[in-house]
């Protein structure tokens, strides 16, 4: 349940490719090595030393930066390189599934089995998530668990949203600043350069459908959704069941994507997150009349301040598609890819 996703089991600090154009990447790796060395020394003491060891000098690290700069690579590198230390990986979506456990129970369960907990893609876009996140971090800190988190959002931005209460404001502005090491990483979306097994066909349906069918014919276990069918399925199905469904197929297609609401955008984002984080590798195929840059815009959704935050989060959807699918623009005149 708390294993590194298959996609990231190769990750190590020494195979993170540092861009010469972004000094923050070199600095982030240097700081990560320092934390790695600290954790190795801290947890590899003998039994007597463990009984009298002091608490962590810092309670955790927080990796922050835009999508596709390798935050998850660094996060998973800690787990892969701390072989003799009990480490857990979990996506924030698991953390925020309130129906799984009360925060106290969940934190105690993690602390019982793990010394280091890595939480990927922290997002605090509603008061409930903010309260649950704050409570679990407090508990894990008190139980001696070291935390490593990633996010696209600077923690300072969480207290600028206007809906957080006074306790959360104090937590971020005082305790978090003092006890967590924030590491900023900048750069370009590396997923654009990755080799992809899947494909994204952009163009009229009569042209994209033929190419999609040709691709899907090579798979025995495949699941095809129109976008409308997918949204209905995600609305009616528990997310745990969705994750189980993904393990049954080699390829999944999402056809005729056309987003008309923030709710649809969030459901698609969560679905792509589940595909990307799955231990069962899946080839993804997507078709749409519009390029993904036009899927969720102020012009076609007409979003307010809350929806604008969703639009920022939707950048991860685009990054996921870039990482999983090779883009193919289909010309209507020639029915060829460009």
C-alpha positions as CSV (number, residue, x, y, z in Angstrom):
1,X,0.0,0.0,0.0
2,X,2.9,2.4,0.8
3,X,5.4,1.2,-1.8
4,X,7.0,3.5,-4.4
5,X,5.0,3.3,-7.6
6,X,6.6,1.1,-10.3
7,X,7.3,4.2,-12.5
8,X,9.7,5.6,-9.8
9,X,11.5,2.5,-8.5
10,X,14.6,3.4,-10.6
11,X,14.9,6.9,-9.1
12,X,18.0,7.9,-7.2
13,X,19.7,11.2,-6.5
14,X,22.6,10.2,-8.8
15,X,20.4,9.7,-11.8
16,X,18.4,12.9,-11.5
17,X,19.4,14.9,-14.6
18,X,20.4,18.4,-13.5
19,X,19.8,21.2,-16.0
20,X,22.6,23.7,-16.4
21,X,20.0,26.4,-17.0
22,X,18.5,26.1,-13.5
23,X,20.9,26.3,-10.5
24,X,18.1,25.5,-8.1
25,X,18.2,21.9,-9.4
26,X,21.8,21.5,-8.4
27,X,21.2,23.1,-5.1
28,X,18.2,20.9,-4.4
29,X,20.2,17.7,-5.1
30,X,23.0,18.9,-2.8
31,X,20.6,19.6,0.0
32,X,18.9,16.2,-0.6
33,X,22.2,14.4,-0.2
34,X,22.8,16.3,3.1
35,X,19.3,15.2,4.4
36,X,19.9,11.7,3.1
37,X,23.2,11.5,5.1
38,X,21.5,12.9,8.2
39,X,18.7,10.3,8.1
40,X,21.2,7.4,7.6
41,X,23.2,8.5,10.6
42,X,20.1,9.3,12.7
43,X,18.4,5.9,12.2
44,X,21.4,3.6,12.2
45,X,22.3,4.1,15.8
46,X,22.5,1.1,18.1
47,X,19.7,0.2,20.6
48,X,21.2,2.2,23.5
49,X,21.8,5.2,21.3
50,X,18.3,5.0,20.0
51,X,16.8,5.1,23.5
52,X,18.6,8.4,24.3
53,X,18.7,10.1,20.9
54,X,17.4,13.6,20.5
55,X,14.5,14.4,18.3
56,X,15.2,15.5,14.7
57,X,16.8,18.9,14.3
58,X,14.2,19.5,11.6
59,X,10.9,17.7,11.3
60,X,10.9,17.3,7.5
61,X,11.5,18.8,4.1
62,X,9.1,20.3,1.6
63,X,10.0,20.2,-2.1
64,X,8.2,22.9,-4.0
65,X,8.3,23.8,-7.7
66,X,6.3,23.7,-11.0
67,X,5.1,20.5,-12.6
68,X,7.7,18.2,-14.2
69,X,10.9,19.4,-12.5
70,X,11.5,16.1,-10.8
71,X,10.1,16.6,-7.3
72,X,8.7,13.1,-7.2
73,X,12.0,11.7,-8.5
74,X,13.8,13.2,-5.5
75,X,11.1,12.1,-3.1
76,X,11.3,8.5,-4.3
77,X,15.1,8.6,-4.3
78,X,15.0,8.9,-0.5
79,X,12.9,5.7,-0.2
80,X,15.0,3.9,-2.8
81,X,18.3,4.9,-1.2
82,X,17.3,4.4,2.5
83,X,17.3,0.7,2.1
84,X,17.5,-0.2,5.8
85,X,15.1,2.5,7.0
86,X,11.4,2.0,7.2
87,X,9.9,4.4,4.5
88,X,6.4,4.9,3.2
89,X,5.2,6.5,0.0
90,X,1.7,7.9,-0.3
91,X,0.0,10.3,-2.6
92,X,-1.8,13.2,-1.0
93,X,-5.1,11.9,-2.4
94,X,-4.8,8.9,0.0
95,X,-4.0,11.2,2.9
96,X,-7.2,13.2,2.3
97,X,-9.5,10.2,2.0
98,X,-11.2,11.0,5.3
99,X,-13.3,7.9,5.2
100,X,-10.3,5.6,5.6
101,X,-9.3,6.6,9.1
102,X,-9.6,9.4,11.6
103,X,-6.4,11.5,11.4
104,X,-5.2,10.3,14.8
105,X,-5.6,6.6,13.9
106,X,-4.0,7.1,10.5
107,X,-1.0,8.9,11.9
108,X,-0.5,6.3,14.6
109,X,-0.7,3.5,12.0
110,X,2.0,5.2,9.9
111,X,4.2,5.8,12.9
112,X,4.0,2.2,14.0
113,X,5.5,0.8,10.9
114,X,7.5,3.7,9.3
115,X,10.3,6.1,10.3
116,X,10.1,8.3,7.2
117,X,6.9,9.2,5.4
118,X,6.9,10.7,1.9
119,X,3.8,12.5,0.8
120,X,3.6,13.4,-2.8
121,X,1.7,16.4,-4.3
122,X,0.3,18.2,-1.3
123,X,-2.7,20.3,-2.3
124,X,-4.8,22.3,0.2
125,X,-7.6,23.7,-1.8
126,X,-10.4,23.3,0.8
127,X,-10.6,23.8,4.6
128,X,-11.2,20.1,5.3
129,X,-8.0,19.0,3.6
130,X,-6.1,21.8,5.4
131,X,-7.3,20.8,8.8
132,X,-6.6,17.1,8.1
133,X,-3.1,17.8,6.8
134,X,-2.3,20.0,9.8
135,X,-3.5,17.4,12.3
136,X,-1.7,14.5,10.7
137,X,1.6,16.5,10.5
138,X,1.3,17.5,14.1
139,X,0.7,13.9,15.2
140,X,3.5,12.4,13.0
141,X,5.9,15.0,14.3
142,X,5.1,14.2,17.9
143,X,5.5,10.5,17.1
144,X,9.1,11.1,15.8
145,X,8.3,10.5,12.1
146,X,10.4,12.4,9.6
147,X,8.3,13.9,6.7
148,X,9.2,14.5,3.1
149,X,6.6,16.3,1.0
150,X,6.2,17.7,-2.5
151,X,3.9,20.4,-3.8
152,X,3.5,22.8,-6.7
153,X,2.5,25.5,-4.2
154,X,4.8,27.4,-1.8
155,X,3.5,26.9,1.7
156,X,3.2,30.6,2.1
157,X,0.6,30.6,-0.6
158,X,-1.7,28.4,1.4
159,X,-2.3,31.2,3.9
160,X,-3.1,33.7,1.1
161,X,-6.2,31.8,-0.1
162,X,-8.5,33.6,2.3
163,X,-10.5,30.6,3.7
164,X,-7.9,29.2,6.2
165,X,-8.6,29.6,9.9
166,X,-6.3,31.2,12.5
167,X,-4.9,27.8,13.6
168,X,-3.8,27.0,10.1
169,X,-2.3,30.5,9.6
170,X,-0.2,30.1,12.8
171,X,0.9,26.6,11.8
172,X,2.2,27.7,8.4
173,X,3.6,31.1,9.4
174,X,5.3,29.9,12.6
175,X,5.7,26.2,13.2
176,X,6.1,25.2,9.5
177,X,8.7,27.9,8.8
178,X,10.8,27.0,11.8
179,X,10.7,23.2,11.7
180,X,10.6,22.3,8.0
181,X,13.3,22.8,5.4
182,X,11.7,24.2,2.2
183,X,13.6,23.4,-1.0
184,X,12.7,25.3,-4.1
185,X,13.2,23.6,-7.5
186,X,12.7,25.4,-10.8
187,X,13.0,24.2,-14.4
188,X,11.2,23.0,-17.5
189,X,8.7,20.1,-17.6
190,X,11.1,17.1,-18.2
191,X,8.1,14.8,-19.2
192,X,8.0,16.5,-22.6
193,X,11.3,14.8,-23.5
194,X,10.4,11.3,-22.3
195,X,9.7,8.5,-24.7
196,X,6.0,7.7,-24.6
197,X,4.2,4.5,-25.3
198,X,0.8,6.1,-25.5
199,X,-0.6,8.8,-27.9
200,X,-2.7,11.9,-27.9
201,X,-4.6,12.5,-31.2
202,X,-5.9,16.0,-31.7
203,X,-8.3,16.6,-34.6
204,X,-11.7,15.7,-36.0
205,X,-13.1,12.5,-34.7
206,X,-13.5,10.9,-38.2
207,X,-9.7,11.1,-38.5
208,X,-8.5,10.4,-35.0
209,X,-10.8,7.4,-34.5
210,X,-9.1,5.3,-37.2
211,X,-5.6,5.9,-35.8
212,X,-6.8,5.1,-32.3
213,X,-8.4,1.9,-33.4
214,X,-5.2,0.8,-35.1
215,X,-3.3,1.4,-31.9
216,X,-5.8,-0.4,-29.6
217,X,-5.9,-3.4,-31.8
218,X,-2.4,-4.4,-30.5
219,X,-3.8,-4.9,-27.0
220,X,-5.8,-7.9,-25.6
221,X,-6.7,-6.2,-22.3
222,X,-8.0,-2.7,-23.0
223,X,-10.7,-0.4,-21.8
224,X,-12.3,2.3,-23.9
225,X,-14.1,5.3,-22.5
226,X,-15.7,8.3,-24.2
227,X,-15.1,11.3,-22.0
228,X,-18.8,11.4,-21.1
229,X,-18.7,7.7,-20.0
230,X,-15.5,8.3,-18.0
231,X,-16.9,11.2,-16.1
232,X,-20.1,9.2,-15.3
233,X,-18.0,6.2,-14.2
234,X,-15.8,8.4,-11.9
235,X,-18.8,10.1,-10.4
236,X,-20.5,6.8,-9.5
237,X,-17.5,4.7,-8.5
238,X,-15.4,4.8,-5.3
239,X,-11.8,5.9,-6.1
240,X,-10.4,2.7,-4.5
241,X,-12.5,0.7,-7.1
242,X,-11.2,2.9,-9.9
243,X,-7.6,2.0,-8.9
244,X,-8.5,-1.7,-8.9
245,X,-10.0,-1.4,-12.3
246,X,-6.8,0.0,-13.7
247,X,-4.9,-3.1,-12.8
248,X,-7.0,-5.2,-15.2
249,X,-5.9,-3.5,-18.4
250,X,-2.8,-2.9,-20.6
251,X,-4.2,0.1,-22.3
252,X,-7.0,2.7,-21.6
253,X,-8.4,5.2,-24.0
254,X,-10.3,8.4,-23.3
255,X,-12.0,9.6,-26.4
256,X,-13.5,13.0,-27.3
257,X,-12.3,15.0,-24.3
258,X,-14.3,18.2,-23.9
259,X,-14.2,19.8,-20.4
260,X,-17.2,22.0,-19.5
261,X,-16.8,22.3,-15.7
262,X,-14.3,22.4,-12.9
263,X,-15.8,19.2,-11.5
264,X,-14.9,17.4,-14.8
265,X,-11.4,18.9,-14.8
266,X,-10.8,17.6,-11.2
267,X,-12.1,14.1,-12.0
268,X,-9.9,13.8,-15.1
269,X,-6.9,15.1,-13.0
270,X,-7.5,12.4,-10.3
271,X,-7.9,9.7,-12.9
272,X,-4.7,10.6,-14.6
273,X,-2.9,10.8,-11.2
274,X,-4.1,7.2,-10.5
275,X,-2.8,6.0,-13.8
276,X,0.5,7.7,-13.3
277,X,0.9,6.5,-9.7
278,X,-0.2,3.0,-10.4
279,X,2.2,0.1,-9.8
280,X,0.6,-1.5,-12.9
281,X,1.9,0.2,-16.0
282,X,-0.8,1.3,-18.4
283,X,-0.5,2.8,-21.9
284,X,-2.8,5.8,-22.3
285,X,-4.5,7.0,-25.5
286,X,-6.5,10.2,-25.7
287,X,-8.4,11.9,-28.5
288,X,-9.9,15.4,-28.6
289,X,-10.9,18.0,-31.1
290,X,-9.1,20.7,-29.2
291,X,-5.5,20.8,-28.1
292,X,-5.1,20.3,-24.3
293,X,-4.1,23.9,-23.9
294,X,-7.7,24.8,-24.7
295,X,-9.4,22.3,-22.5
296,X,-9.6,24.4,-19.4
297,X,-9.5,28.2,-20.0
298,X,-11.2,31.2,-18.6
299,X,-12.9,31.7,-21.9
300,X,-14.6,28.3,-22.1
301,X,-15.2,27.7,-18.4
302,X,-15.6,31.3,-17.1
303,X,-14.1,30.4,-13.8
304,X,-14.0,32.5,-10.6
305,X,-11.2,32.7,-8.0
306,X,-11.8,29.1,-6.8
307,X,-11.8,27.8,-10.3
308,X,-8.7,29.7,-11.1
309,X,-6.9,27.7,-8.4
310,X,-8.3,24.6,-10.1
311,X,-6.9,25.8,-13.4
312,X,-3.4,26.1,-11.8
313,X,-3.8,22.5,-10.6
314,X,-4.9,21.4,-14.0
315,X,-1.4,22.2,-15.3
316,X,-0.5,18.8,-13.7
317,X,-3.1,17.1,-15.9
318,X,-1.4,18.5,-19.0
319,X,2.0,17.4,-17.6
320,X,0.6,13.9,-17.0
321,X,-0.6,13.7,-20.6
322,X,2.7,14.9,-21.9
323,X,4.5,12.3,-19.9
324,X,2.2,9.4,-21.0
325,X,1.3,10.3,-24.5
326,X,3.0,11.4,-27.7
327,X,1.0,14.3,-29.2
328,X,-0.2,13.9,-32.7
329,X,-1.9,16.8,-34.5
330,X,-4.1,15.3,-37.3
331,X,-4.7,17.5,-40.4
332,X,-8.2,17.3,-41.7
333,X,-7.1,17.7,-45.2
334,X,-4.5,15.0,-45.5
335,X,-5.4,12.8,-42.5
336,X,-1.7,12.7,-41.5
337,X,0.2,13.5,-38.3
338,X,2.4,16.6,-37.9
